[in-house]
Amino acid sequence: MASAPERRVTVAANVSRLNARGRVTGLDLARGLAVVGMLAAHLLVISDAFVFAEPDTWVAVVDGRSSILFATLAGVSIGLMTGGSVPPRGTDLTSARVRIAIRAGILWVIGILLILTGVPVYVILPAYAILFLMTLPVLTWGARRLAVLAAILGVVMPLLQVLLDELPIWSTPLGGDLSLAIGWNYPFPTWIAFVLAGLAVARADVRATAVQLRVLAVGVALALVGYGADAATGYGPAAEQGGWWPAVWTARPHSSGLLEVIGSGGFALAVIAAAVLLCRVTAVMWIVLPLRAVGAMPLTAYTVQLVVWALIAAVVLGDPSDLSGFRALEPFWPMTLGIIVLCTVWALFVGRGPLEGLLDRASGGSRARR
């Protein structure tokens, strides 16, 4: 057992790692917010759509947006681990592609194992794995080309997504299992736009203040356009069943509609930029350290919450798939605070999250801190 002086040295070293000059601490905050947002989306009953002018609906801000924030952050992380503002070339490119492919494989396996717990949520990790692989051909691209491709796909793919969702395979006995195995609730043909946008942010140099301010401005503008158009002319869930265009012209969470891609994609960019800017203030960086600890190990935090959910539901309810029964236990605050405390203690006394360490060791490490 470590002595008190040894523990102090360990804590000091781990705090230094979390606050390291080369680390973009605001990204940890953004990831921590995304984890808490997904906890809220899973565990709270959200009956009303988010309306900015109605505070009673503000909890609905997590619905759909948290997962899109995760996808966009994945792009930023991929960019930082493959050279940041300097795209990889030669042997660096080869090793980067191998690392990402290995990580994708591990994420997919973890995702399938979480699905097998029976917890009634759409596990995002299989989609994550596919999205990771889809970035391999564009790792050498610069920020501008990536941003243009993200914009094109963000406009074009929602127009096609409705047709993809109507493919006959989804109505076959295989369709349900295939949907879970590829994370189709987060459809990769459309969601790659979010990952590419995040990758573009990393290639533009997310550490630069000017870039952070531009990303914030672009994100806010896109959110205003997407949500504004939806408020003025968008279609509701009932109308979306009436044809192709109503299903496209909507910002409803998880619709993958054009206005959701624009609005929620902009929201994700704005949150990332705001978090990075806020963490430039030393006092703020320390105040949000517990959330940053969660964001430093998002895979561990995400996995733990689903495993704990499955165990509690199995013991208390006798059925891990009983969503309404589990929500009736009001688990959000206990689980959220528990995960924040667990991640903070682990980050201070141990260091890297266990699953993050697994990914790093299995893929041979990363070139840059995220």
N, C-alpha and C positions, 0 to 999 in steps of 0.2 A: 504494500500500500504506500502511495506517495506521501512524503512528508509535507508539512505546511509550506515550507520554502519552495519545494518542488512544484506544489500546486500553484503557488503564486507566479512562479516562472512560466508554467504552462499557460495560465490565464493571460499573463502579459503577452506571451508570444501569439496566442490566438486572437487577442484583441488587436495586436499589431497587424495580423493577417487580415482581419475584417476591415481595418482602417488603412490598409497599405496604400501608398501613394499611387501605385499602378492599378489599383482596383477601382472600378467605377461603382462606388458604394450606392449611388442612387438606383442602379439596376437591381441590387439586392432588395432595396425598399420596394421597387415596383413589383418584383417577383413575390415578395412577402404580401403585398396588397392583393395580388392575383390569387395567392393561396387562400387568404382569408375570404376573398370574394367567392371563390369556388366552394368553400365551406358554407358560406351563407346561401349560395344558390342551391346547394344540395340539401341543407338542413332546415331552412326556413320555408314557411308557406308564403309564396309570393303570388298574390291573386290579382294585383293591379299592375298595369304597365307604368313604367317610369314617366312621370311628368314633372319637369323642373319646377313649375309653379305650384306644385302640390307636395309639400314636405312629407305627407303621409305615404307617398309612393316612392320615396327616395331609396328605400331598401331594394327596389327592383332594379337599381342601377347595376347590380351584380349579375343579373340574369343575362346570359349570353356574352356580356362584355368581358367578364373575367377570363373566359376561355380564349377569347380573341386576343386579350392582353397577353396571355400565356404564349400563344402562337407567335405574336409579334416579338416578344422577348426571346423566343427560341431563335428567331432570325438574328437578333442582336448578338446573342451568345455564340451562335455559329460563326458570325463574323469576327468576333473578338478572339475566338479560339483558333481562327485560321488567318491570323495576321493583322486584324484590325483594319486600319485604313490602307494597308499595303497588302493586296491580294497575293496569295501564295503562288509560287512558280516552281517548276522542276520537281525535285525530290520532296520539297516542302508540300507541294500540291498533292503529290501521291500519298504521302503520309497523312495529310489532312483528310483526304477522301477515305482512307482506310479507317482512321479514327472515327469519323462521322458514321461510316457504315457499321462499324462495330457497336457504337452507341445506339444506333437505330435498332439493331438486332436485339440488344439487351432491353431497350425500352419496350419493344414489341412483346418480348417474353414476359416482362413484368406486367404489362398491360393485360395480357391474356390471363395471367394468374389472378389479377385483381378482378377480372370479369368472372372468373370461376368462383369467387367468394360468394356470388349471388347478390351482392349489394346492388340495389336498383338505380344505378346511375350509368350514364354513358361515359365509359372510361376513355379519356382523351389520348392515352399513351400509344395505342396502335396507330392512330392518325398522326401523332407526333413522329413516330418511326418512319412512316411513309414520307412525311414532309421533310424530314432530315435527308432522306435519300434523294428527294427531288431537288435539293440544293446542290448536289454534287457537280452537275454540269456548269453551274454559274459561279463557282467559287472564285474564279479568276476575274470576274466582272467588277467594274468600278461602281461607285455609288449612283452615278447618273443612269447608266444602262439598267441597273437593278431597279431604280425608282420608276423608270419608264415601263419596264416589263411588269412591275407590280401594278402600276396604274392600268395598263392594258388588260391584264388578267382580272383585275378588280372590277372592270366594267364589262368585259366580255363573258367571263365565266358565270356570273349570276344569271345571264340570259340563257345559258345552256344548262345550268344546274337543275332547273325545273324539269327539263327533258331527261337528264340523267336520273333524277329521282323517280321517273316513271318507267324506267327500264323493266322489262318483264321479269328479270332475275330476282328482283326484290319481292315478287309475289310467289316465288317458289319455296319449297321447304328449305332449300339452302340459303335463301335470301337473308333470313334473320341472323343466322350464324355468320355469314359473310359480312353483313353490315357491322356486327360487333368486332369482327376480326380486323377490319380496316378502318374502324372508327368513323363510319359514314355519317354519324350525327355531326361530325366536324369534317365535311367533305373536302378531301385534299385538292380536287381540281379547282375549287374556289379559294380554299384557305391558304393555298400556296402564296396568294397575293400578300397576306399578312406577314408570312415568314420572309418573303422577299423584301417587303418594306422595312422590316427590322434589320435584315442583312444590309440593306442600303444605308441605314442609319449608322451601322458599325463601320462600313466602308467610308462613309463621309467623315469619320472620326467623331464618335459620340462624346469623346472627352473634351472637345473644343466648345467653348461657351457659345460661339456664334452658331455652331451646328445645333446645339441644344435649343437655342432661341428660335431658329428656323423651324426645327421639328415641332416645337410647341405651337408656333404660329400656323404651320400647315395642318397639324392635328386639330386645333381648334376650328380652323376654317372648314375642314372636311366634316367634322362633327356637326357644325352649324348647317352645312349644306345638306348632309344626309338626313339628320333628324328634322331640320326645318322643312325639307321637301316631304318627308313622311307626315309631319303634323298637318301640312297644308293639303296634300293630295294623295297621301299613302292609303293603302288598302289594309283593312283589319283582317284578323284570322278567318272570319266567315267568308269574306269576299275572296280570299286567296284560294278557296276551293273552287272558285268559279272560272278559272282559266289561267292561261300562261302569264299574261301581263299582270294581273293582280298578285300573282305569286312572286313576280320579279320586283314590282314597284312597292316594296315594303321594307321597313326597318325592324320588323318583329324579331325578337331574339330567337336565334337558332333557325331562322328562315333561310339564311344565306341569300336573301334578297339583295338587290342592288343597293338600296338605301341603307340596309344594315351593314353591308361591306364598306360603304363610304362613311357612314356615321360612326359605327363602332370601330372601324379601322382608324379613323381620325381620333376617336376617344382614346384608343390604345396608345397612339403616338403621343398624344398630349399628356397622358399619365406618365409615360416613360420620361419624356422631357422634363415635366414638372418635378418628378421624383429626383432626377439627376441634378437639376438646378437647386432644389431644396437641400440636398445633401452636400452642396458646396458650402453651406453654412455649418460650421463646426458644432454649434449647439444643437441644431436640428439632427445632425448625423448621430450624435450621442443619444438624443431623446428617442429616436426611432430604432435604436440598436436591436431591441427584441424583434421587431418586424424584419430588420435586415438579417438577423440570424435565421429567421424562417426562410427568407429569400435566398440565403446562402445555401440552403439545402431543400429546394422546392420539391424534388423528386421524393426525398425521404418524407417530408411533411405530407405530401399528397398521398403517398402509399400508406403511411401510418394512419391517417384519418379514415381511409377505407377499410383497413384491416381492423382497427378498433371498432368501427361501425359494425362490421360483420360479426365480430365476437360479441359485442353487447347485444345486438339484435338477436343473435342465435341463443344467447343465454336467457335474456329477459323476455323476448317475444317468441322464441322458438322458430323464428323464420327470418333470415337475413334480408329477404326480399320485401318485407312488410314496411313500405315507405311511410305510409300514414301513421302506423303504429310507432315507428321510430321517431318521427317528427313530434308525435304527441308527448314523447319523453322530454321535449325541449332540450335537445343536446347541443345546440349551437354554441352557447357561451362556455359550458364546461369543456367541450372538445376544442374550441378555438383557443381559449386561455391555456388549456393543457398543452396543446401543440406549441404555442408561443413559448411557454415556460420550458418545455422539453427541448426545443430547438435552441433556446438561449443558453440553457445549462450545457447542452452538448457542445455548442459552438465555443463556449468559454473554456470548458474543462477537457474536451476531447479534440475538437477541431472540425474537420470536414465532416459533412453528413455521411453516414455509412453507405448509402446507395450512390452518392456522388463520388465517394472514394472508390467504390466498385467500378463505376463507369470509367473513372480516370485510370485506374490500374489496368482494367481490361483493354482499354484503347491505347495504352501507352503514354498517357499524360497529355497535357495540352500546352501549346506554345505560350498562350497569354492568359492572364487572369481575366475573368469575366467582369 
